[in-house]
Amino acid sequence: MNKMLGIALLVVGVILLVWGVNASESVGSKISETFTGSPTDKSIWLIIGGVVSGITGAGLLIFTGRHGGAA
């Protein structure tokens, strides 16, 4: 069950990262970046969400099933 959740979170993380990078390269974000010096809040939150989701999913995949005792 945890491996399925890990795969799902990893996939969602990659999708959010791609979406966030695309949003940060949009015309509206470039205009906002020209005046404020930073990309839009939407693109920043998408990238942060993608990183957190991806790390959580990878952690679940790596550490699922390792319980340290003899089975």
N, C-alpha and C positions, 0 to 999 in steps of 0.2 A: 504494500500500500504506500509506504513512504517513498519507494523508488518511482512510482507513478506520479506522486505529488512533486517529487524532485524534477522529473522530466517536464512536467507541466509548468512549473515555476521557471525552469531554465528556458523553455520555449517562449513564455510570456516575457521574460527578461530580454531576450534577443529581439523580440518584436517591439517592445517599448524602446529599446536602445535605437533601433533603426528608425522608428517613428520620431524619436526625439532629435536624432541627428538630422533627419529630413526637415523637421520643423525649424531647427536652428539655421538651416540654410535657405529658408524661404525668403521671399521678398520682404514680407512684413517684418520678419525677425531681423533682416539686414538693416531695414530702416530704423527699427527700434534700437539696434546695436549702434548705429551711427550717432544717435542722439544720447543714449544712456550709457554706452560703453559695454553693455552686457546683453546677451541674448534674452529673448522673452522668458517670462516665468514658466509658461507652458512647456517650452522645450527643455528648460532646466529640470523641471519636475519629472518629465518623461524619462530623461536620461538617468536621474537619480533613482526613480522607480525601477528602471531596467537593470541598473547595476545591483540594487538591493535584491531584486527578484532573482537575478542570475546567480548571485553569490549564494543565496539561500538554497536555490535549486541544486547548484553544484555541490554545496555542503551536504544536502540530503542524499545525493547520489553517491558521494564519496564515503560518507560515514554510516550509511544505512547497513545494518547487518554486522557491524563490528561491535560486539559486546564484550570482548576481552576474556570470556570464559570458555572452557571446553564444552563443546556442544554434544 
